[in-house]
């Protein structure tokens, strides 16, 4: 491999990375989980799913942490 091919490869990589960042930024603006696209109204289903996941995680954490039945042998 020579320096010219390495430089071309680096330029292609840098350009692709820049294009990917721009595409992700444009998609991220329309994919805010708490809002509906084109509306100021919150996305009720996304908020409910997040709340359900949080409650489930807290219940699992509480059931795993309150176990006092352990007796060392």
N, C-alpha and C positions, 0 to 999 in steps of 0.2 A: 504494500500500500504506500502510495506517495502522498506528499503534502497537499497536492492539488485535489486529489480525491477526498482526502480527509476534510479539506476546507469546504468542498461542495457538499459533503455529507453533513457537516455541521450547519451550513446555511439552510439546507433542506429541513433539518431537525428544528432549528430555531424558527423558521417560517411556519412549520406545521404546529409547533407549540403555540405560537402567537395566534394562528387561526383557531386553534382549539379553544384557547382562552376566550377569544371574542365570541365564538359560538356558545360557549357555556354561559358567558355573561348575559347574552341575549335571551337564552332559554331560562336562566335563573330569574329574570325579571318577571316572566309570565308564570312561573311555577312556585309562587309563594304559597305555602300550604294553608295559611289561614284566610286567604282571600279567593274569591271567584274571579276568573278572567273577565276583564271589562266591567267589573262591578265593584262597588265599595262595600257590598254586603259580605260578611264573613262566611267561609265555607263550613257549614255546620257539621257535615259528615267528617271532615278532616279533624276538626276540634274534638268531636266525640271520640274518634278513633284514638287520638293522642291521650285523651283523658282516660279511656279504658285501658290503654297500655300502661299508663302510669299507675293506675289502681291495681292492675294485675301484678306489676313489678313490686309494688309496696306489699301486697299480700304475700307474694312469694318470699320476699326478704324477711317479713315478719315471722312467717312460719318456719323459715330456716334458722332464724336468730333466737327464737324463744325456746329452743329445745334444751331443757335442763335434765333430761333423763340419762345423760351420759355418766356412767360410773366407771372410774378407772379400775383395772384389774391388777 
